[in-house]
Amino acid sequence: MALRFLIMLAILLGLNLPATAQSAFEVWRQEFRTTALAQGIDPRLFDTAFQGVTPNADVIGFDRFQPEFSKPIWDYLDTAVSQNRIREGRQNHRRLRHLLRRIENRYKVDSEIVTAIWGLESNYGQNRGGIYTIEALATLAFDGRRARYGTRQLIAALKILQAGHVAQADMRGSWAGAMGHTQFIPTSFLALAVDYDGDGKRNIWAENPADALASTANYLRENGWVQGQPWAVEVMLPQGFDFSKADISNRQSARYWRSLGVTRADGGTLPNYSEASLLLPAGAGNPVFAVYKNFRVIQRYNNSVSYAMSVGNLADRIGGGGNFITPWARNAAELSREEIVDLQTLLTAHGFSTGGTDGVAGAKTRTAIIAYQRSLGIEADGFPSAALLARLK
């Protein structure tokens, strides 16, 4: 492991690799070749696909050495759902309306959502990624930190090449191996990508986005998308609301939430779709949402709350809807993973156990924050803010 780390560091710094380091990657490649051939990869295809492949400095930089930080939700949305992206989304949705309508009819997934994912993943095909996928995944597989992921995806990528869905020169994508217009990882491609145009290839890389857009619709359908239902509805909470109930895992009927005084932000009645959870992405004083099954389906594409909200909001805006009614307070920067560890440590030291210090503000951490806030007699929204961390210190 230490040798591999030194190799990665040397590559990142642009240093010439010593013979021992070069041979270490060659040893790994030979071992992986045996694994790949045992899973049905043709030896000639393997050798051709790996010709000239070495650990990629850009992949190493993105994976290992970027500082960990979280954007506040409003900053994320400002970028993800910019006016340019809304305008281009509407233009693309109109330009491809016949294709998108046929895809929607076949897969029963709203076309605005498919268009929004396309917009977030590659800016409507303009930024599909330029790193050779085999090299990106070989780098991750060789590097012990993400070896399991890299190895599994690399085998899948070789199977895609072997099936002839894309030419080797065109198999390019992100540093993490996500590919094409809507950034499928190889295992998801094998499981859920479709040949929509009927040419015998599931070509999500082509200039024509038909296969990619249909594949995304199929992915959402297979994960339970409910056509015609919203991803979320913005709501208002009554005075004195018990924020401990506002947890993404607490799924309840509309009748339940209405009984607690939850209403639509526009003054209407909370709709009775599938069970809803309440989401406060930035704590009290900021927009609050009742999120439905479709929100969780978007999270199957990318588990980030910010991502799922951005896809949903962008889809609404592409469809002609407006922005959120409640403005963001823009005064509560989210904590980094390290800061959340500090928060969990301090809460536990004050007698409010978080069940561990993993740097993830999950249900137990939120419960501990609410208990601490109540002990101070302040609004108990359970949000891990910088102000709360400073107060604990």
Stockholm file with secondary structure:
# STOCKHOLM 1.0

chainA/1-393         MALRFLIMLAILLGLNLPATAQSAFEVWRQEFRTTALAQGIDPRLFDTAFQGVTPNADVIGFDRFQPEFSKPIWDYLDTAVSQNRIREGRQNHRRLRHLLRRIENRYKVDSEIVTAIWGLESNYGQNRGGIYTIEALATLAFDGRRARYGTRQLIAALKILQAGHVAQADMRGSWAGAMGHTQFIPTSFLALAVDYDGDGKRNIWAENPADALASTANYLRENGWVQGQPWAVEVMLPQGFDFSKADISNRQSARYWRSLGVTRADGGTLPNYSEASLLLPAGAGNPVFAVYKNFRVIQRYNNSVSYAMSVGNLADRIGGGGNFITPWARNAAELSREEIVDLQTLLTAHGFSTGGTDGVAGAKTRTAIIAYQRSLGIEADGFPSAALLARLK
#=GR chainA/1-393 SS CHHHHHHHHHHHTTCCCCHHHHHHHHHHHHHHHHHHHHTTCCHHHHHHHTTTCCCCHHHHIIIIISCCCCCCHHHHHHHHTCHHHHHHHHHHHHHTHHHHHHHHHHHCCCHHHHHHHHHHHHTTTTCCCCEEHHHHHHHHHHSGGGHHHHHHHHHHHHHHHHHTSSCGGGCEECTTSCBTTTTBCHHHHHHHCCCTTSSSCCCSSSSSCHHHHHHHHHHHHHTTCCTTCCSEEEEECCTTCCGGGCCTTCCBCHHHHHHTTCEETTSCCCCCCSCBEEECTTCTTSCEEEECHHHHHHHHHCCCHHHHHHHHHHHHHHTTCCCCSSCCCCCCCBCCHHHHHHHHHHHHHTTCCCSCCCSCCCHHHHHHHHHHHHHHTSCCCCCCBHHHHHHHC
#=GC SS_cons         CHHHHHHHHHHHTTCCCCHHHHHHHHHHHHHHHHHHHHTTCCHHHHHHHTTTCCCCHHHHIIIIISCCCCCCHHHHHHHHTCHHHHHHHHHHHHHTHHHHHHHHHHHCCCHHHHHHHHHHHHTTTTCCCCEEHHHHHHHHHHSGGGHHHHHHHHHHHHHHHHHTSSCGGGCEECTTSCBTTTTBCHHHHHHHCCCTTSSSCCCSSSSSCHHHHHHHHHHHHHTTCCTTCCSEEEEECCTTCCGGGCCTTCCBCHHHHHHTTCEETTSCCCCCCSCBEEECTTCTTSCEEEECHHHHHHHHHCCCHHHHHHHHHHHHHHTTCCCCSSCCCCCCCBCCHHHHHHHHHHHHHTTCCCSCCCSCCCHHHHHHHHHHHHHHTSCCCCCCBHHHHHHHC
//
